[in-house]
Amino acid sequence: MMDWNRVAENWREFRGKVKAEWSNLPDDCLDVIAGKRVALSGRLQEAYGISRNEAEQLIKRFERQQHSRFLK
């Protein structure tokens, strides 16, 4: 899976990917998330009105997509 420490260190790169995946997240939320997985989960719950479990499933799918793109 993804190394979220790496994501935080390279947030500029990943920010665009997160925004593309979840366009309902406002830019100020992306600033707060700043590569923190727990913060992303919470913001997804708020922005989409979903449960913690649903947010975690979305993040896991995103992680798999990013991992497979990285290996190509």
C-alpha positions in Angstrom: 0.0 0.0 0.0 0.9 3.7 -0.1 3.4 5.2 2.2 1.5 8.2 3.6 4.7 9.7 4.9 5.9 9.9 1.3 2.5 11.3 0.3 2.9 14.1 2.9 6.4 14.8 1.7 5.2 15.1 -1.9 1.8 16.6 -1.2 2.0 19.0 -4.2 2.1 16.0 -6.5 -0.6 14.0 -4.7 -2.8 17.0 -4.1 -3.8 17.1 -7.7 -4.5 13.3 -7.7 -6.7 13.7 -4.6 -8.6 16.6 -6.1 -9.1 14.7 -9.4 -10.5 11.7 -7.4 -12.7 13.7 -5.0 -13.6 16.9 -6.7 -16.1 17.8 -3.8 -13.1 18.5 -1.5 -12.5 22.3 -1.5 -9.0 23.6 -1.8 -8.9 24.7 1.8 -9.6 21.1 2.8 -6.7 19.9 0.7 -4.5 22.3 2.6 -5.6 20.8 5.9 -5.3 17.3 4.7 -1.7 17.9 3.6 -1.0 14.2 3.0 -2.5 12.9 6.2 -4.6 9.8 5.6 -6.7 10.3 8.8 -7.5 13.8 7.8 -8.4 12.7 4.3 -10.8 10.1 5.7 -12.5 12.7 7.9 -12.8 15.3 5.1 -14.3 12.6 2.8 -16.9 11.8 5.4 -17.8 15.4 5.7 -17.8 16.3 2.0 -19.7 13.3 0.8 -21.8 12.5 3.8 -20.5 8.9 4.1 -19.5 6.7 7.0 -15.9 6.1 8.2 -16.0 2.7 6.7 -17.1 4.0 3.3 -14.3 6.6 3.4 -11.8 4.0 4.2 -12.9 1.9 1.3 -12.6 4.8 -1.1 -9.1 5.5 0.2 -8.0 1.9 -0.2 -9.3 1.9 -3.8 -7.3 5.1 -4.4 -4.2 3.6 -2.9 -4.5 0.5 -5.2 -5.0 2.8 -8.2 -2.0 4.9 -7.4 0.1 1.8 -6.7 -0.7 0.2 -10.0 0.0 3.5 -11.9 3.3 3.7 -10.1 4.3 0.2 -11.2 3.5 0.9 -14.9 
